[in-house]
Amino acid sequence: MPHATQHADAADAVTEDLDTALRGGPFHVALRAAIAARGLPLQRVQHHLSRHGVKVGVTSLSYWQQGARRPQRPESLRAVRALEEILRLPDESLIRLLAESDEAHGGHVGQPGAAGGRTAGRSYRSLLQASGILEQLLGELECPLDSGLHTLGHHERVRIGARRELLGRESQHIVRAHRDGVDRFVAVHHGDPGCAPEGMTVHALENCRAGRVRRHHGAGVLVAELLFDTRLRAGDTFLFRYGFEDGTAGASTEYVRGFGAAGGQYALQIRFDELAVPVRCHRFTQHSAAAPRGGRQELPLSGRHRSVHLVEPRVRSGMVGIGWDWE
């Protein structure tokens, strides 16, 4: 029965694609794989949603599974939860990927700039709300989902001030273009709770210049466009450096970096003021903002330079960070 065997092999491949997408995302790939695995045309998906009391157009569903748009309104988030039931997916599987892709919106430079900063202390609901605001700000800068850049290396230096505050950070990116015409990068800075984005500034330090800047006080977010002085061709590599000055919030206890997909090397260094040295530091990992933390490992603090660091030779989808205790 060769036809039956071929059919079974095809079904296994579809199921494997779905399992892989649900584990690593991104959201639109997982949604597309889930719809394909159930064999439902979008009109039928829309019909099932209406039976759940949720109204979503076929065009919106098509955009969601293509990655052209992401659900962000409350009604749309209700639709995502209903889709998990309709497509027979684990609870929170799509919502988790949606939150992860928005919170870590481009820690891997194949996507818009990454959200770095503190995430602990934020509720899951506030994270989703913030992600919708971030999408709005990125939309104002006409930032595509695919920036056309792939990260080869990202070295980040964070400074903690005398008041234990997140004073600022500096990033150096080494990237390779995977399409022609790339001439900018959009960076995202998440401040600590209570921060004031209107008091933050962005500095283009090497091989780039600052373009448009957007801020949102409630979400504690600053989004900045960094313009290159050249248009990259597919295969070209590029190095640029920029920084954010913050210092607008209270005591900081951790720094987290999110990655939407696998990428190159990432190194994070935290340096503390001589008047604010923590008693201990540790690294941690997290599959998503809603997942429990793991991979805890104590990190030595260098005495003379008052710094601590971690290195990821090749980043994976998820989050990595450094936390510290003041007393």
BAGULO-865859 format. One record per residue (C-alpha): residue number from 1; residue in three letters; x, y, z. Coordinates in steps of 0.2 Angstrom, whole numbers, plus 5000, padded with zeros to 4 digits. Example, Ala and Ser with C-alpha at 12.3 -4.5 7.8 and 13.67 -1.06 7.14 Angstrom:
VOVO   num   residu      u      v      w
VOVO     1      ALA   5062   4978   5039
VOVO     2      SER   5068   4995   5036
END
This chain:
VOVO   num   residu      u      v      w
VOVO     1      MET   5000   5000   5000
VOVO     2      PRO   5012   5013   4994
VOVO     3      HIS   4999   5027   4994
VOVO     4      ALA   4994   5024   5012
VOVO     5      THR   5012   5024   5017
VOVO     6      GLN   5016   5040   5008
VOVO     7      HIS   5000   5048   5017
VOVO     8      ALA   5006   5042   5034
VOVO     9      ASP   5024   5049   5031
VOVO    10      ALA   5016   5066   5026
VOVO    11      ALA   5005   5066   5041
VOVO    12      ASP   5020   5062   5052
VOVO    13      ALA   5030   5076   5044
VOVO    14      VAL   5015   5089   5047
VOVO    15      THR   5014   5083   5065
VOVO    16      GLU   5033   5085   5067
VOVO    17      ASP   5033   5102   5060
VOVO    18      LEU   5019   5107   5072
VOVO    19      ASP   5028   5100   5087
VOVO    20      THR   5044   5109   5082
VOVO    21      ALA   5035   5126   5080
VOVO    22      LEU   5026   5124   5096
VOVO    23      ARG   5042   5122   5105
VOVO    24      GLY   5052   5136   5097
VOVO    25      GLY   5040   5147   5088
VOVO    26      PRO   5038   5160   5081
VOVO    27      PHE   5019   5162   5084
VOVO    28      HIS   5014   5164   5066
VOVO    29      VAL   5024   5148   5061
VOVO    30      ALA   5016   5138   5075
VOVO    31      LEU   4998   5145   5070
VOVO    32      ARG   5001   5140   5052
VOVO    33      ALA   5007   5123   5056
VOVO    34      ALA   4993   5120   5068
VOVO    35      ILE   4980   5125   5055
VOVO    36      ALA   4989   5114   5042
VOVO    37      ALA   4989   5099   5054
VOVO    38      ARG   4970   5100   5057
VOVO    39      GLY   4967   5102   5038
VOVO    40      LEU   4955   5117   5041
VOVO    41      PRO   4953   5130   5028
VOVO    42      LEU   4953   5148   5036
VOVO    43      GLN   4934   5150   5032
VOVO    44      ARG   4931   5135   5044
VOVO    45      VAL   4943   5142   5057
VOVO    46      GLN   4933   5158   5056
VOVO    47      HIS   4916   5148   5058
VOVO    48      HIS   4923   5139   5074
VOVO    49      LEU   4929   5156   5081
VOVO    50      SER   4911   5163   5079
VOVO    51      ARG   4904   5148   5088
VOVO    52      HIS   4916   5153   5103
VOVO    53      GLY   4909   5171   5102
VOVO    54      VAL   4924   5178   5094
VOVO    55      LYS   4923   5188   5078
VOVO    56      VAL   4939   5188   5067
VOVO    57      GLY   4940   5190   5048
VOVO    58      VAL   4948   5178   5036
VOVO    59      THR   4960   5192   5031
VOVO    60      SER   4966   5194   5049
VOVO    61      LEU   4968   5175   5051
VOVO    62      SER   4978   5175   5035
VOVO    63      TYR   4989   5190   5041
VOVO    64      TRP   4992   5181   5058
VOVO    65      GLN   4998   5165   5050
VOVO    66      GLN   5009   5174   5037
VOVO    67      GLY   5017   5185   5051
VOVO    68      ALA   5011   5201   5043
VOVO    69      ARG   5002   5206   5058
VOVO    70      ARG   5001   5199   5076
VOVO    71      PRO   4986   5199   5087
VOVO    72      GLN   4986   5213   5100
VOVO    73      ARG   4969   5219   5104
VOVO    74      PRO   4959   5211   5118
VOVO    75      GLU   4947   5203   5106
VOVO    76      SER   4961   5196   5096
VOVO    77      LEU   4969   5189   5112
VOVO    78      ARG   4953   5180   5115
VOVO    79      ALA   4953   5173   5098
VOVO    80      VAL   4971   5166   5101
VOVO    81      ARG   4965   5157   5116
VOVO    82      ALA   4950   5150   5107
VOVO    83      LEU   4961   5144   5093
VOVO    84      GLU   4971   5134   5105
VOVO    85      GLU   4955   5124   5109
VOVO    86      ILE   4949   5124   5091
VOVO    87      LEU   4965   5117   5085
VOVO    88      ARG   4967   5105   5099
VOVO    89      LEU   4983   5113   5106
VOVO    90      PRO   4990   5113   5124
VOVO    91      ASP   4983   5128   5134
VOVO    92      GLU   4994   5144   5133
VOVO    93      SER   5004   5137   5119
VOVO    94      LEU   5000   5150   5106
VOVO    95      ILE   4998   5164   5119
VOVO    96      ARG   5016   5160   5126
VOVO    97      LEU   5023   5161   5109
VOVO    98      LEU   5014   5177   5106
VOVO    99      ALA   5021   5185   5122
VOVO   100      GLU   5038   5178   5119
VOVO   101      SER   5039   5185   5101
VOVO   102      ASP   5033   5202   5107
VOVO   103      GLU   5044   5203   5123
VOVO   104      ALA   5059   5197   5114
VOVO   105      HIS   5055   5206   5099
VOVO   106      GLY   5071   5204   5090
VOVO   107      GLY   5085   5200   5102
VOVO   108      HIS   5090   5190   5087
VOVO   109      VAL   5094   5203   5075
VOVO   110      GLY   5084   5194   5061
VOVO   111      GLN   5070   5204   5069
VOVO   112      PRO   5067   5221   5076
VOVO   113      GLY   5078   5227   5090
VOVO   114      ALA   5077   5217   5106
VOVO   115      ALA   5069   5221   5123
VOVO   116      GLY   5082   5222   5136
VOVO   117      GLY   5079   5226   5154
VOVO   118      ARG   5069   5219   5169
VOVO   119      THR   5054   5208   5166
VOVO   120      ALA   5052   5201   5184
VOVO   121      GLY   5038   5209   5194
VOVO   122      ARG   5027   5211   5178
VOVO   123      SER   5011   5201   5177
VOVO   124      TYR   5008   5190   5162
VOVO   125      ARG   4993   5202   5157
VOVO   126      SER   5004   5218   5158
VOVO   127      LEU   5017   5209   5147
VOVO   128      LEU   5004   5206   5134
VOVO   129      GLN   4998   5224   5135
VOVO   130      ALA   5016   5230   5134
VOVO   131      SER   5019   5219   5119
VOVO   132      GLY   5004   5227   5110
VOVO   133      ILE   5011   5244   5114
VOVO   134      LEU   5028   5239   5107
VOVO   135      GLU   5020   5233   5091
VOVO   136      GLN   5011   5250   5089
VOVO   137      LEU   5028   5259   5091
VOVO   138      LEU   5037   5248   5079
VOVO   139      GLY   5022   5251   5067
VOVO   140      GLU   5025   5270   5068
VOVO   141      LEU   5043   5267   5063
VOVO   142      GLU   5037   5256   5048
VOVO   143      CYS   5048   5242   5055
VOVO   144      PRO   5045   5225   5046
VOVO   145      LEU   5044   5209   5055
VOVO   146      ASP   5060   5203   5046
VOVO   147      SER   5074   5217   5048
VOVO   148      GLY   5084   5207   5035
VOVO   149      LEU   5098   5205   5047
VOVO   150      HIS   5105   5190   5056
VOVO   151      THR   5116   5191   5071
VOVO   152      LEU   5134   5185   5071
VOVO   153      GLY   5138   5193   5088
VOVO   154      HIS   5130   5204   5101
VOVO   155      HIS   5141   5211   5115
VOVO   156      GLU   5131   5221   5128
VOVO   157      ARG   5138   5231   5143
VOVO   158      VAL   5126   5237   5157
VOVO   159      ARG   5130   5250   5170
VOVO   160      ILE   5122   5250   5187
VOVO   161      GLY   5124   5267   5196
VOVO   162      ALA   5128   5273   5214
VOVO   163      ARG   5109   5272   5218
VOVO   164      ARG   5108   5254   5212
VOVO   165      GLU   5099   5260   5196
VOVO   166      LEU   5100   5254   5178
VOVO   167      LEU   5111   5269   5173
VOVO   168      GLY   5113   5264   5155
VOVO   169      ARG   5119   5251   5142
VOVO   170      GLU   5129   5249   5127
VOVO   171      SER   5127   5236   5112
VOVO   172      GLN   5139   5231   5099
VOVO   173      HIS   5131   5221   5085
VOVO   174      ILE   5140   5211   5071
VOVO   175      VAL   5127   5206   5058
VOVO   176      ARG   5125   5199   5041
VOVO   177      ALA   5111   5204   5029
VOVO   178      HIS   5101   5191   5021
VOVO   179      ARG   5092   5202   5008
VOVO   180      ASP   5097   5217   4998
VOVO   181      GLY   5094   5235   5003
VOVO   182      VAL   5095   5234   5022
VOVO   183      ASP   5100   5251   5029
VOVO   184      ARG   5094   5252   5047
VOVO   185      PHE   5090   5243   5063
VOVO   186      VAL   5077   5247   5076
VOVO   187      ALA   5083   5245   5095
VOVO   188      VAL   5071   5243   5109
VOVO   189      HIS   5075   5248   5127
VOVO   190      HIS   5064   5242   5142
VOVO   191      GLY   5067   5251   5158
VOVO   192      ASP   5064   5245   5175
VOVO   193      PRO   5047   5247   5184
VOVO   194      GLY   5044   5265   5188
VOVO   195      CYS   5056   5272   5174
VOVO   196      ALA   5053   5288   5164
VOVO   197      PRO   5056   5285   5145
VOVO   198      GLU   5055   5304   5142
VOVO   199      GLY   5071   5305   5152
VOVO   200      MET   5080   5292   5142
VOVO   201      THR   5092   5296   5128
VOVO   202      VAL   5099   5285   5113
VOVO   203      HIS   5117   5288   5107
VOVO   204      ALA   5123   5281   5090
VOVO   205      LEU   5141   5277   5094
VOVO   206      GLU   5149   5269   5079
VOVO   207      ASN   5144   5266   5060
VOVO   208      CYS   5126   5272   5063
VOVO   209      ARG   5116   5288   5067
VOVO   210      ALA   5100   5290   5077
VOVO   211      GLY   5084   5292   5067
VOVO   212      ARG   5066   5292   5073
VOVO   213      VAL   5063   5289   5092
VOVO   214      ARG   5047   5284   5100
VOVO   215      ARG   5043   5282   5119
VOVO   216      HIS   5028   5276   5129
VOVO   217      HIS   5028   5280   5148
VOVO   218      GLY   5015   5267   5153
VOVO   219      ALA   5025   5253   5146
VOVO   220      GLY   5042   5260   5150
VOVO   221      VAL   5048   5258   5133
VOVO   222      LEU   5059   5268   5121
VOVO   223      VAL   5061   5263   5103
VOVO   224      ALA   5075   5270   5092
VOVO   225      GLU   5079   5269   5074
VOVO   226      LEU   5098   5268   5070
VOVO   227      LEU   5102   5272   5052
VOVO   228      PHE   5117   5265   5042
VOVO   229      ASP   5127   5276   5030
VOVO   230      THR   5126   5262   5017
VOVO   231      ARG   5113   5250   5010
VOVO   232      LEU   5119   5232   5013
VOVO   233      ARG   5118   5218   5000
VOVO   234      ALA   5113   5200   5004
VOVO   235      GLY   5129   5192   5012
VOVO   236      ASP   5136   5209   5017
VOVO   237      THR   5142   5210   5036
VOVO   238      PHE   5141   5225   5046
VOVO   239      LEU   5147   5231   5063
VOVO   240      PHE   5138   5245   5073
VOVO   241      ARG   5137   5251   5091
VOVO   242      TYR   5124   5261   5101
VOVO   243      GLY   5119   5265   5118
VOVO   244      PHE   5105   5270   5130
VOVO   245      GLU   5106   5282   5145
VOVO   246      ASP   5093   5278   5158
VOVO   247      GLY   5095   5281   5176
VOVO   248      THR   5076   5285   5178
VOVO   249      ALA   5070   5271   5189
VOVO   250      GLY   5074   5264   5207
VOVO   251      ALA   5085   5249   5212
VOVO   252      SER   5088   5236   5198
VOVO   253      THR   5090   5218   5203
VOVO   254      GLU   5092   5210   5186
VOVO   255      TYR   5095   5212   5167
VOVO   256      VAL   5086   5200   5155
VOVO   257      ARG   5089   5198   5136
VOVO   258      GLY   5076   5190   5125
VOVO   259      PHE   5079   5181   5108
VOVO   260      GLY   5066   5177   5096
VOVO   261      ALA   5076   5164   5086
VOVO   262      ALA   5093   5155   5086
VOVO   263      GLY   5108   5167   5082
VOVO   264      GLY   5126   5170   5085
VOVO   265      GLN   5136   5173   5100
VOVO   266      TYR   5129   5184   5114
VOVO   267      ALA   5140   5191   5129
VOVO   268      LEU   5132   5201   5143
VOVO   269      GLN   5143   5211   5156
VOVO   270      ILE   5135   5220   5171
VOVO   271      ARG   5147   5233   5179
VOVO   272      PHE   5143   5241   5196
VOVO   273      ASP   5147   5257   5204
VOVO   274      GLU   5159   5257   5218
VOVO   275      LEU   5146   5263   5230
VOVO   276      ALA   5133   5249   5225
VOVO   277      VAL   5141   5232   5224
VOVO   278      PRO   5129   5217   5226
VOVO   279      VAL   5133   5203   5238
VOVO   280      ARG   5130   5189   5225
VOVO   281      CYS   5126   5187   5207
VOVO   282      HIS   5119   5173   5196
VOVO   283      ARG   5114   5169   5178
VOVO   284      PHE   5097   5161   5173
VOVO   285      THR   5088   5155   5158
VOVO   286      GLN   5069   5156   5154
VOVO   287      HIS   5060   5148   5139
VOVO   288      SER   5048   5162   5139
VOVO   289      ALA   5041   5176   5150
VOVO   290      ALA   5027   5165   5156
VOVO   291      ALA   5039   5150   5159
VOVO   292      PRO   5048   5145   5176
VOVO   293      ARG   5066   5150   5177
VOVO   294      GLY   5080   5137   5176
VOVO   295      GLY   5099   5135   5173
VOVO   296      ARG   5103   5145   5189
VOVO   297      GLN   5122   5147   5191
VOVO   298      GLU   5132   5158   5203
VOVO   299      LEU   5143   5170   5194
VOVO   300      PRO   5159   5177   5202
VOVO   301      LEU   5160   5196   5204
VOVO   302      SER   5177   5203   5199
VOVO   303      GLY   5184   5213   5214
VOVO   304      ARG   5194   5227   5205
VOVO   305      HIS   5182   5230   5191
VOVO   306      ARG   5166   5226   5200
VOVO   307      SER   5159   5217   5185
VOVO   308      VAL   5150   5200   5181
VOVO   309      HIS   5147   5192   5164
VOVO   310      LEU   5140   5178   5154
VOVO   311      VAL   5143   5171   5137
VOVO   312      GLU   5132   5161   5126
VOVO   313      PRO   5142   5154   5111
VOVO   314      ARG   5126   5152   5101
VOVO   315      VAL   5109   5159   5107
VOVO   316      ARG   5093   5149   5107
VOVO   317      SER   5075   5155   5107
VOVO   318      GLY   5071   5161   5124
VOVO   319      MET   5078   5172   5138
VOVO   320      VAL   5094   5173   5147
VOVO   321      GLY   5099   5185   5161
VOVO   322      ILE   5109   5190   5176
VOVO   323      GLY   5102   5194   5193
VOVO   324      TRP   5110   5200   5209
VOVO   325      ASP   5106   5202   5227
VOVO   326      TRP   5110   5219   5236
VOVO   327      GLU   5109   5212   5254
END
